Amino acid sequence: MKLIFIAHSEKPVPAPVFYLKPDTALLRSGHPFFHPDFTHDLRAGLALVFRISRLGRSIRAAFAARYFDAVGLGLSMTAHDLLAQCARQGLPQDCARAFDFAAPLGAEFIPLAGLGAIGQCRFGLSLNGELRCADASCFRHSVEEAIAHVSQFLTFRMGDYLFLQTSLATATLHAGDELRASLNGTEMLKMRIC
């Protein structure tokens, strides 16, 4: 299983930028997240998560919708202080993004048939009751464009997850915080930071 993240870019980029997290980064909804000791600036970004349902490589965007069957919500945890330090020193940034449990995933996925148009999805991240909302129009690239681009480099396999991130629904986390995420008004993810 691969966890593939499409990074949100503040500036226009010609193609989606992606990175990977290991399967040990997966954390199921309802389980607590233990704040790691190696960071003092932990942030979570909300993502629409597409469950890959077919084997595919070099997929054209026109056919990309055939390669996922459901949509859920997930988070991308990032140690921003480590990220900045690695960037300053020109070092790889995996330690800031790809650590254990850095990819919480909602317990439920909505089949495409019950979702409606992906471009009209509304999702929100609540930190201790304070809601930050976004919708699918904030993405620089569609899921179809993302699948087409990534599949030039990696083979998609059944059970992979593609996380399409946004910068609009983010939160800085501390021990004791509670996160909840909803998709089209339905709560999909809940977790406590310990």
FENLIN-V414314 format. One record per residue. N is the residue number from 0. SS is DSSP state (H for helix, E for strand, - for the rest). Layout:
n:N ss:SS
n:N ss:SS
This chain:
n:0 ss:-
n:1 ss:-
n:2 ss:E
n:3 ss:E
n:4 ss:E
n:5 ss:E
n:6 ss:-
n:7 ss:-
n:8 ss:-
n:9 ss:-
n:10 ss:-
n:11 ss:-
n:12 ss:-
n:13 ss:-
n:14 ss:-
n:15 ss:-
n:16 ss:-
n:17 ss:E
n:18 ss:E
n:19 ss:E
n:20 ss:E
n:21 ss:-
n:22 ss:H
n:23 ss:H
n:24 ss:H
n:25 ss:E
n:26 ss:E
n:27 ss:E
n:28 ss:-
n:29 ss:-
n:30 ss:-
n:31 ss:-
n:32 ss:E
n:33 ss:-
n:34 ss:-
n:35 ss:-
n:36 ss:-
n:37 ss:-
n:38 ss:-
n:39 ss:-
n:40 ss:-
n:41 ss:E
n:42 ss:E
n:43 ss:E
n:44 ss:E
n:45 ss:E
n:46 ss:E
n:47 ss:E
n:48 ss:E
n:49 ss:E
n:50 ss:E
n:51 ss:E
n:52 ss:-
n:53 ss:-
n:54 ss:-
n:55 ss:E
n:56 ss:-
n:57 ss:-
n:58 ss:-
n:59 ss:-
n:60 ss:H
n:61 ss:H
n:62 ss:H
n:63 ss:H
n:64 ss:H
n:65 ss:H
n:66 ss:H
n:67 ss:E
n:68 ss:E
n:69 ss:E
n:70 ss:E
n:71 ss:E
n:72 ss:E
n:73 ss:E
n:74 ss:E
n:75 ss:E
n:76 ss:E
n:77 ss:E
n:78 ss:E
n:79 ss:H
n:80 ss:H
n:81 ss:H
n:82 ss:H
n:83 ss:H
n:84 ss:H
n:85 ss:H
n:86 ss:H
n:87 ss:H
n:88 ss:H
n:89 ss:-
n:90 ss:-
n:91 ss:-
n:92 ss:-
n:93 ss:H
n:94 ss:H
n:95 ss:H
n:96 ss:H
n:97 ss:-
n:98 ss:-
n:99 ss:-
n:100 ss:-
n:101 ss:-
n:102 ss:E
n:103 ss:E
n:104 ss:E
n:105 ss:-
n:106 ss:-
n:107 ss:-
n:108 ss:-
n:109 ss:E
n:110 ss:E
n:111 ss:H
n:112 ss:H
n:113 ss:H
n:114 ss:-
n:115 ss:-
n:116 ss:-
n:117 ss:H
n:118 ss:H
n:119 ss:H
n:120 ss:-
n:121 ss:E
n:122 ss:E
n:123 ss:E
n:124 ss:E
n:125 ss:E
n:126 ss:E
n:127 ss:-
n:128 ss:-
n:129 ss:E
n:130 ss:E
n:131 ss:E
n:132 ss:E
n:133 ss:E
n:134 ss:E
n:135 ss:H
n:136 ss:H
n:137 ss:H
n:138 ss:-
n:139 ss:-
n:140 ss:-
n:141 ss:-
n:142 ss:H
n:143 ss:H
n:144 ss:H
n:145 ss:H
n:146 ss:H
n:147 ss:H
n:148 ss:H
n:149 ss:H
n:150 ss:-
n:151 ss:-
n:152 ss:-
n:153 ss:-
n:154 ss:-
n:155 ss:E
n:156 ss:-
n:157 ss:-
n:158 ss:-
n:159 ss:-
n:160 ss:E
n:161 ss:E
n:162 ss:E
n:163 ss:E
n:164 ss:E
n:165 ss:E
n:166 ss:E
n:167 ss:E
n:168 ss:E
n:169 ss:E
n:170 ss:E
n:171 ss:E
n:172 ss:E
n:173 ss:-
n:174 ss:-
n:175 ss:-
n:176 ss:-
n:177 ss:E
n:178 ss:E
n:179 ss:E
n:180 ss:E
n:181 ss:E
n:182 ss:E
n:183 ss:-
n:184 ss:-
n:185 ss:E
n:186 ss:E
n:187 ss:E
n:188 ss:E
n:189 ss:E
n:190 ss:E
n:191 ss:E
n:192 ss:E
n:193 ss:-
